[in-house]
Amino acid sequence: MQVRHGRQQARRPAGVLFRIVLAVVAVLAVSSTSVAAIAVAQTVGRAQPGIQLQTATGANAPEVAVGAAEGSVNLLLVGTDTRTDQGAGFEDSANQDASSGAGNNDVTILLHISADHKSAAVISFPRDLVGPVPACPDPDGSGTIDATDAAIFNSTLSRGGISCTVLTVEALTGLTIPYAAEISFSGVSAMSTAVGGVTVCLASPVVDSFTGLDLQAGNQNLIGDEALAFVRTRHGVADGSDLGRISNQQVFLSALMRKVTSAGVLANPVTLYQLANAALANMNLSTSLKNVNSIVSIALALKDVDLKQLVFVQYPVVADPDDPNRVVADETAAGVLNAALVNNQPISLTGGTGEAATSDPNATPSDTAAPSDTPVPTDGATAAPAPTSTDVALPSNVTGQTAADETCTVGN
Protein backbone atom coordinates (compact mmCIF):
# COMPACT_ATOMS: atom_id res chain seq x y z
CA MET A 1 0.00 0.00 0.00
CA GLN A 2 1.32 3.43 -0.89
CA VAL A 3 1.72 5.72 2.09
CA ARG A 4 -0.06 9.07 1.61
CA HIS A 5 0.02 10.48 5.09
CA GLY A 6 -0.33 14.04 6.23
CA ARG A 7 -2.46 15.49 3.41
CA GLN A 8 -4.58 17.69 5.66
CA GLN A 9 -5.33 20.86 3.71
CA ALA A 10 -5.00 23.25 6.62
CA ARG A 11 -1.49 22.30 7.73
CA ARG A 12 1.50 24.23 6.48
CA PRO A 13 4.62 22.33 7.61
CA ALA A 14 7.82 23.96 8.76
CA GLY A 15 10.42 22.06 6.76
CA VAL A 16 13.22 24.39 7.80
CA LEU A 17 15.37 22.48 10.20
CA PHE A 18 18.09 21.07 8.03
CA ARG A 19 19.68 24.46 7.46
CA ILE A 20 20.99 23.79 10.86
CA VAL A 21 23.21 21.39 9.03
CA LEU A 22 24.15 24.57 7.22
CA ALA A 23 24.98 25.88 10.65
CA VAL A 24 27.21 22.87 11.15
CA VAL A 25 28.82 23.58 7.80
CA ALA A 26 29.14 27.24 8.73
CA VAL A 27 30.76 25.91 11.83
CA LEU A 28 32.92 23.69 9.64
CA ALA A 29 34.15 26.84 7.99
CA VAL A 30 35.49 27.98 11.34
CA SER A 31 38.36 25.59 10.89
CA SER A 32 39.34 27.23 7.61
CA THR A 33 39.88 30.84 8.62
CA SER A 34 40.36 32.87 11.77
CA VAL A 35 37.89 35.47 10.51
CA ALA A 36 35.16 32.86 10.59
CA ALA A 37 36.22 31.80 14.07
CA ILE A 38 35.84 35.38 15.26
CA ALA A 39 32.45 35.56 13.53
CA VAL A 40 31.20 32.48 15.35
CA ALA A 41 32.53 33.76 18.67
CA GLN A 42 30.67 37.04 18.20
CA THR A 43 27.42 35.50 17.01
CA VAL A 44 27.30 32.94 19.79
CA GLY A 45 27.21 35.88 22.15
CA ARG A 46 24.17 37.28 20.33
CA ALA A 47 22.34 33.96 19.92
CA GLN A 48 19.18 33.08 21.79
CA PRO A 49 19.29 31.75 25.37
CA GLY A 50 20.60 28.22 25.60
CA ILE A 51 18.45 25.14 26.16
CA GLN A 52 19.51 22.98 29.10
CA LEU A 53 18.99 19.42 27.89
CA GLN A 54 17.59 17.08 30.49
CA THR A 55 18.67 13.57 29.64
CA ALA A 56 17.65 10.20 30.99
CA THR A 57 20.91 10.02 32.95
CA GLY A 58 21.01 13.69 33.90
CA ALA A 59 24.43 13.99 32.28
CA ASN A 60 25.50 17.11 30.40
CA ALA A 61 27.91 17.33 27.49
CA PRO A 62 31.50 17.67 28.74
CA GLU A 63 33.45 20.88 28.32
CA VAL A 64 35.86 20.67 25.42
CA ALA A 65 39.09 22.32 24.36
CA VAL A 66 39.72 23.66 20.88
CA GLY A 67 40.42 20.74 18.57
CA ALA A 68 38.41 18.04 16.87
CA ALA A 69 35.88 16.42 19.18
CA GLU A 70 37.07 13.00 20.27
CA GLY A 71 35.00 10.01 19.26
CA SER A 72 31.59 10.16 17.67
CA VAL A 73 29.37 13.25 17.65
CA ASN A 74 25.56 13.25 17.79
CA LEU A 75 23.65 16.48 17.27
CA LEU A 76 19.86 16.69 17.02
CA LEU A 77 18.40 19.45 14.89
CA VAL A 78 14.76 20.33 15.54
CA GLY A 79 12.58 22.62 13.40
CA THR A 80 9.46 23.94 15.10
CA ASP A 81 6.31 24.79 13.17
CA THR A 82 5.20 27.42 15.69
CA ARG A 83 3.66 30.61 14.31
CA THR A 84 4.37 32.53 17.53
CA ASP A 85 6.61 35.54 16.90
CA GLN A 86 7.10 34.53 13.27
CA GLY A 87 5.47 37.60 11.73
CA ALA A 88 2.21 38.25 9.92
CA GLY A 89 3.08 35.94 7.04
CA PHE A 90 2.97 32.91 9.31
CA GLU A 91 0.51 33.84 12.06
CA ASP A 92 -2.50 32.87 9.95
CA SER A 93 -5.63 33.23 12.05
CA ALA A 94 -7.63 31.35 9.41
CA ASN A 95 -5.48 28.28 9.91
CA GLN A 96 -6.98 26.72 13.00
CA ASP A 97 -4.38 23.93 13.01
CA ALA A 98 -1.41 26.33 13.09
CA SER A 99 0.88 25.68 16.04
CA SER A 100 1.71 28.24 18.69
CA GLY A 101 3.98 28.35 21.71
CA ALA A 102 6.68 25.67 21.52
CA GLY A 103 5.03 24.20 18.44
CA ASN A 104 5.59 20.74 17.00
CA ASN A 105 8.91 19.32 15.86
CA ASP A 106 7.84 19.39 12.23
CA VAL A 107 11.35 18.53 11.06
CA THR A 108 13.79 16.47 13.11
CA ILE A 109 17.26 15.61 11.83
CA LEU A 110 20.08 13.77 13.55
CA LEU A 111 23.68 14.45 12.55
CA HIS A 112 25.95 11.52 13.44
CA ILE A 113 29.71 11.80 12.87
CA SER A 114 31.54 8.49 13.21
CA ALA A 115 34.21 8.03 15.87
CA ASP A 116 37.01 8.03 13.27
CA HIS A 117 35.58 11.19 11.62
CA LYS A 118 35.67 9.50 8.21
CA SER A 119 31.93 9.26 7.63
CA ALA A 120 28.72 10.92 8.74
CA ALA A 121 24.99 10.38 8.44
CA VAL A 122 22.09 12.85 8.46
CA ILE A 123 18.91 11.02 9.43
CA SER A 124 15.48 12.60 8.88
CA PHE A 125 12.68 11.34 11.14
CA PRO A 126 9.18 11.50 9.61
CA ARG A 127 6.92 13.79 11.59
CA ASP A 128 4.00 11.34 11.23
CA LEU A 129 5.90 8.43 12.76
CA VAL A 130 3.86 6.76 15.51
CA GLY A 131 5.60 4.90 18.31
CA PRO A 132 6.62 4.88 21.99
CA VAL A 133 7.66 8.10 23.72
CA PRO A 134 9.61 7.73 26.97
CA ALA A 135 8.94 9.63 30.16
CA CYS A 136 10.08 13.23 29.68
CA PRO A 137 10.93 15.97 32.17
CA ASP A 138 8.28 18.69 32.22
CA PRO A 139 9.81 21.84 30.66
CA ASP A 140 8.48 23.97 33.51
CA GLY A 141 10.41 21.86 36.01
CA SER A 142 7.30 20.65 37.79
CA GLY A 143 7.92 16.94 37.39
CA THR A 144 7.80 14.23 34.75
CA ILE A 145 5.46 13.65 31.82
CA ASP A 146 4.46 9.98 31.71
CA ALA A 147 5.66 7.70 28.96
CA THR A 148 3.24 6.48 26.30
CA ASP A 149 3.21 3.42 24.08
CA ALA A 150 2.00 5.29 21.00
CA ALA A 151 2.25 8.97 20.13
CA ILE A 152 2.91 10.86 16.93
CA PHE A 153 6.59 11.79 16.74
CA ASN A 154 6.10 15.48 15.94
CA SER A 155 4.20 15.98 19.22
CA THR A 156 7.32 15.39 21.32
CA LEU A 157 8.46 19.04 21.22
CA SER A 158 5.11 20.38 22.44
CA ARG A 159 4.82 17.45 24.83
CA GLY A 160 8.05 17.97 26.75
CA GLY A 161 10.32 20.42 24.96
CA ILE A 162 13.42 19.59 22.97
CA SER A 163 14.65 17.28 25.74
CA CYS A 164 11.63 15.04 25.05
CA THR A 165 12.47 14.93 21.34
CA VAL A 166 16.08 14.05 22.20
CA LEU A 167 15.00 11.29 24.57
CA THR A 168 12.63 9.86 21.95
CA VAL A 169 15.34 9.75 19.28
CA GLU A 170 17.77 8.21 21.78
CA ALA A 171 15.21 5.48 22.46
CA LEU A 172 14.66 4.94 18.72
CA THR A 173 18.34 4.74 17.78
CA GLY A 174 20.22 3.61 20.88
CA LEU A 175 22.52 6.64 20.64
CA THR A 176 23.35 9.21 23.31
CA ILE A 177 22.74 12.76 22.05
CA PRO A 178 24.46 15.51 24.04
CA TYR A 179 23.93 18.35 21.54
CA ALA A 180 20.72 19.87 20.20
CA ALA A 181 19.49 23.00 18.46
CA GLU A 182 16.10 24.41 17.52
CA ILE A 183 15.16 26.68 14.61
CA SER A 184 11.90 28.27 13.46
CA PHE A 185 10.62 29.69 10.18
CA SER A 186 12.57 32.91 10.40
CA GLY A 187 16.00 31.29 10.05
CA VAL A 188 15.94 29.78 6.59
CA SER A 189 15.46 33.01 4.63
CA ALA A 190 18.43 34.66 6.31
CA MET A 191 20.66 31.62 5.88
CA SER A 192 19.88 31.02 2.21
CA THR A 193 20.48 34.72 1.58
CA ALA A 194 23.81 34.61 3.42
CA VAL A 195 25.13 31.88 1.16
CA GLY A 196 23.91 33.67 -1.96
CA GLY A 197 21.11 31.24 -2.72
CA VAL A 198 21.10 27.53 -3.46
CA THR A 199 20.78 26.22 -7.02
CA VAL A 200 18.54 23.17 -7.22
CA CYS A 201 17.54 21.04 -10.19
CA LEU A 202 13.83 20.53 -10.89
CA ALA A 203 12.94 17.54 -13.04
CA SER A 204 9.42 18.96 -13.45
CA PRO A 205 7.60 22.13 -12.35
CA VAL A 206 6.93 22.60 -8.64
CA VAL A 207 3.69 24.46 -7.95
CA ASP A 208 2.21 24.80 -4.47
CA SER A 209 -0.44 27.40 -3.64
CA PHE A 210 -0.01 26.71 0.08
CA THR A 211 3.58 28.01 0.07
CA GLY A 212 3.30 30.28 -2.97
CA LEU A 213 5.70 28.28 -5.15
CA ASP A 214 5.49 28.39 -8.94
CA LEU A 215 8.81 27.08 -10.27
CA GLN A 216 9.56 25.87 -13.77
CA ALA A 217 11.61 22.75 -14.54
CA GLY A 218 15.35 23.22 -14.81
CA ASN A 219 17.94 24.77 -12.52
CA GLN A 220 16.54 27.35 -10.10
CA ASN A 221 18.53 29.51 -7.68
CA LEU A 222 16.47 29.73 -4.48
CA ILE A 223 17.07 32.49 -1.98
CA GLY A 224 15.25 34.04 0.96
CA ASP A 225 11.52 33.36 1.29
CA GLU A 226 11.47 31.31 -1.92
CA ALA A 227 14.04 28.91 -0.45
CA LEU A 228 11.91 28.68 2.68
CA ALA A 229 8.82 27.87 0.61
CA PHE A 230 10.74 25.22 -1.31
CA VAL A 231 11.92 23.29 1.73
CA ARG A 232 8.49 23.58 3.36
CA THR A 233 6.47 22.32 0.42
CA ARG A 234 4.61 19.02 0.52
CA HIS A 235 1.81 19.69 -1.91
CA GLY A 236 4.24 20.66 -4.68
CA VAL A 237 6.33 17.48 -4.72
CA ALA A 238 5.73 13.77 -5.26
CA ASP A 239 2.47 12.56 -3.65
CA GLY A 240 2.14 15.47 -1.23
CA SER A 241 3.24 13.46 1.80
CA ASP A 242 5.91 14.21 4.39
CA LEU A 243 8.02 11.33 3.05
CA GLY A 244 8.15 13.05 -0.32
CA ARG A 245 9.03 16.30 1.38
CA ILE A 246 11.99 14.63 3.12
CA SER A 247 13.49 13.50 -0.18
CA ASN A 248 12.94 16.99 -1.61
CA GLN A 249 14.76 18.47 1.36
CA GLN A 250 17.64 16.09 0.71
CA VAL A 251 17.92 17.45 -2.85
CA PHE A 252 18.21 20.95 -1.38
CA LEU A 253 20.54 19.86 1.42
CA SER A 254 22.99 18.07 -0.85
CA ALA A 255 23.14 21.11 -3.16
CA LEU A 256 23.60 23.34 -0.15
CA MET A 257 26.42 21.22 1.24
CA ARG A 258 28.21 21.17 -2.10
CA LYS A 259 28.00 24.94 -2.33
CA VAL A 260 28.96 25.75 1.24
CA THR A 261 31.94 23.39 1.19
CA SER A 262 33.15 24.71 -2.16
CA ALA A 263 36.39 26.69 -2.25
CA GLY A 264 34.58 29.86 -3.28
CA VAL A 265 32.51 29.97 -0.11
CA LEU A 266 35.15 28.73 2.32
CA ALA A 267 37.69 31.25 1.01
CA ASN A 268 35.37 34.25 1.43
CA PRO A 269 35.49 35.57 5.02
CA VAL A 270 32.59 37.97 4.39
CA THR A 271 30.31 35.12 3.30
CA LEU A 272 31.49 33.00 6.22
CA TYR A 273 30.73 35.78 8.66
CA GLN A 274 27.25 36.28 7.21
CA LEU A 275 26.59 32.56 7.26
CA ALA A 276 27.72 32.07 10.83
CA ASN A 277 25.78 35.14 11.95
CA ALA A 278 22.56 34.02 10.23
CA ALA A 279 22.87 30.46 11.53
CA LEU A 280 23.58 31.18 15.15
CA ALA A 281 21.38 34.27 15.47
CA ASN A 282 18.35 32.27 14.28
CA MET A 283 18.82 29.15 16.38
CA ASN A 284 18.28 28.26 20.01
CA LEU A 285 21.21 26.08 21.02
CA SER A 286 21.53 23.63 23.86
CA THR A 287 23.86 24.92 26.56
CA SER A 288 26.32 22.23 25.47
CA LEU A 289 26.70 24.20 22.20
CA LYS A 290 26.85 27.68 23.71
CA ASN A 291 30.59 27.24 24.25
CA VAL A 292 32.38 28.34 21.07
CA ASN A 293 34.89 25.54 21.61
CA SER A 294 32.12 22.96 21.29
CA ILE A 295 31.00 24.36 17.95
CA VAL A 296 34.54 24.52 16.60
CA SER A 297 35.23 20.99 17.84
CA ILE A 298 32.21 19.60 15.99
CA ALA A 299 33.31 21.48 12.88
CA LEU A 300 36.78 19.99 13.06
CA ALA A 301 35.31 16.51 13.48
CA LEU A 302 33.22 17.03 10.32
CA LYS A 303 35.67 18.84 8.08
CA ASP A 304 37.50 15.76 6.75
CA VAL A 305 34.34 13.80 5.88
CA ASP A 306 34.20 13.43 2.11
CA LEU A 307 30.86 14.42 0.56
CA LYS A 308 30.56 10.84 -0.75
CA GLN A 309 30.69 9.63 2.85
CA LEU A 310 28.05 12.08 4.09
CA VAL A 311 24.80 10.14 3.69
CA PHE A 312 21.29 11.61 3.99
CA VAL A 313 18.82 8.94 5.11
CA GLN A 314 15.11 8.83 5.83
CA TYR A 315 14.54 6.82 9.01
CA PRO A 316 13.00 3.52 7.79
CA VAL A 317 9.22 3.36 8.10
CA VAL A 318 6.24 1.46 6.74
CA ALA A 319 2.54 2.31 6.60
CA ASP A 320 0.73 2.28 9.93
CA PRO A 321 -1.84 -0.55 9.65
CA ASP A 322 -4.20 1.43 11.88
CA ASP A 323 -4.01 4.79 10.06
CA PRO A 324 -3.16 5.39 6.38
CA ASN A 325 -2.02 8.94 7.25
CA ARG A 326 0.65 7.69 9.66
CA VAL A 327 3.75 5.50 9.56
CA VAL A 328 5.50 3.19 12.00
CA ALA A 329 9.13 2.14 12.20
CA ASP A 330 10.31 -0.62 9.88
CA GLU A 331 11.86 -2.69 12.66
CA THR A 332 14.15 -4.76 10.42
CA ALA A 333 15.58 -1.89 8.36
CA ALA A 334 15.74 0.44 11.36
CA GLY A 335 17.64 -2.23 13.27
CA VAL A 336 20.33 -2.35 10.57
CA LEU A 337 20.64 1.45 10.53
CA ASN A 338 20.65 1.78 14.32
CA ALA A 339 23.34 -0.88 14.74
CA ALA A 340 25.58 0.84 12.19
CA LEU A 341 25.19 4.20 13.95
CA VAL A 342 25.84 2.78 17.42
CA ASN A 343 28.90 0.90 16.16
CA ASN A 344 30.18 3.92 14.19
CA GLN A 345 30.17 2.03 10.91
CA PRO A 346 29.85 3.85 7.56
CA ILE A 347 26.59 3.20 5.74
CA SER A 348 25.79 2.77 2.06
CA LEU A 349 22.46 3.14 0.32
CA THR A 350 21.34 0.37 -2.01
CA GLY A 351 17.88 1.79 -2.72
CA GLY A 352 16.48 4.90 -4.37
CA THR A 353 16.36 8.56 -3.56
CA GLY A 354 12.70 8.73 -2.55
CA GLU A 355 9.57 9.81 -4.41
CA ALA A 356 10.43 13.51 -4.73
CA ALA A 357 13.97 13.07 -6.03
CA THR A 358 15.64 11.58 -9.08
CA SER A 359 19.14 11.51 -10.52
CA ASP A 360 20.21 14.65 -12.39
CA PRO A 361 20.70 13.56 -16.04
CA ASN A 362 23.22 16.37 -16.51
CA ALA A 363 25.33 15.49 -13.47
CA THR A 364 29.06 15.18 -13.94
CA PRO A 365 30.03 11.48 -13.98
CA SER A 366 32.04 10.39 -10.96
CA ASP A 367 33.68 7.29 -9.62
CA THR A 368 30.62 6.74 -7.41
CA ALA A 369 28.53 5.64 -10.38
CA ALA A 370 26.78 2.34 -9.86
CA PRO A 371 27.92 -0.64 -11.93
CA SER A 372 25.80 -1.46 -14.95
CA ASP A 373 24.26 -4.53 -13.35
CA THR A 374 23.03 -2.63 -10.29
CA PRO A 375 19.22 -2.89 -10.09
CA VAL A 376 17.25 0.31 -10.67
CA PRO A 377 14.72 0.99 -7.88
CA THR A 378 11.07 0.75 -8.84
CA ASP A 379 10.37 4.32 -7.74
CA GLY A 380 12.21 5.57 -10.82
CA ALA A 381 15.26 6.91 -9.02
CA THR A 382 18.75 5.92 -10.06
CA ALA A 383 20.28 3.23 -7.86
CA ALA A 384 22.81 4.29 -5.26
CA PRO A 385 26.51 3.40 -5.63
CA ALA A 386 27.40 -0.15 -4.65
CA PRO A 387 28.67 -0.33 -1.04
CA THR A 388 32.31 -0.97 -0.26
CA SER A 389 33.42 -3.94 1.79
CA THR A 390 33.64 -1.80 4.94
CA ASP A 391 30.21 -0.19 4.63
CA VAL A 392 26.99 -1.43 6.17
CA ALA A 393 24.61 -1.76 3.22
CA LEU A 394 21.16 -0.56 4.22
CA PRO A 395 18.14 -2.53 2.93
CA SER A 396 16.93 -1.47 -0.50
CA ASN A 397 13.71 0.05 0.89
CA VAL A 398 15.70 2.70 2.77
CA THR A 399 15.84 5.93 0.76
CA GLY A 400 18.28 8.80 0.65
CA GLN A 401 21.41 10.07 -1.11
CA THR A 402 24.94 11.24 -0.41
CA ALA A 403 25.97 14.88 -0.37
CA ALA A 404 27.96 14.20 -3.55
CA ASP A 405 24.93 12.93 -5.48
CA GLU A 406 23.48 15.48 -7.88
CA THR A 407 19.71 15.02 -7.88
CA CYS A 408 16.57 16.80 -9.09
CA THR A 409 13.24 17.42 -7.41
CA VAL A 410 10.19 15.71 -8.86
CA GLY A 411 7.09 17.89 -8.78
CA ASN A 412 3.61 16.40 -8.52
Buried (B, 14 or more C-beta within 10 A) or exposed (E): EEBBBBBEEEBBBBBBBBBBBBBBBBBBBBBBBEBBBBBBBBBBEEBBEBBEBBBBEEEBBEEBEEEBBEEBBBBBBBBBBBBBEBEEEBBBEEBEEBBEEBBBBBBBBBBBBBBEBBBBBBBBBBBBBBBEBBEBBBBEEEEEBEEBEEBBBBBBBBBBBBBBBBBBBBBBBEBBBBBBBBBBBBBBBBBBBBBBBBBBBBBBBBBBEBBBBEBEBEEBEBBBBBBBBBBBBBBBBBBBBBBBBBBBBBBBBBBBBBBBBEEEBBEBBEBBBBBBBBBBBBBBBBBBBBBBBBBBBBBBBBBEBEBBBBBBBBBBBBBBEEEBBBBBBBEEBBBBBBEBBBEBBBBBBBBBBBBBBBBBEEBEEEEEEBEEEBEEBEBBBBBBBBBEEEBBBBBBBBBBBBBBBBBBBBBB
